């Protein structure tokens, strides 16, 4: 049995509640606006980064390296000119260039993904702060009802009173920063008490 408030009878193709549809639409609009701001150069770099990160590209690189080495080792036996003698300086240069291109394109893509993640984190923080305020208000209202209803315990509930007070985000942030900074030294080792 699921929670009493969940509808066990809902079929997978039943329409979703309107609030869920609105939230999905809001998220889709957010991503659409974010994609509209991406430059043409950024799009090209990201497509290149996706290709460079694919298993087929890795396999192609491995095959190229194997054939390069094998071809250059067998070239004198086959009567061909050896393009890159061991220790394969040209191959090392190509692999180095390849690594540079891969790392640069991946970093460019990660920078945009990081900015998007920052937006998500900011939204999460805003929603969490708002939810905390709403929850505090609900607890305050329930406590008022509890005290006013006949036949209920009229004693003050200190825990409920504390929970009814919204948290001060600045005080919480200051406490978190203090806790994270105090117990550790410069090298990240825990200080002796």
Beta strands, then each sheet from edge to edge (+ up, - down):
end
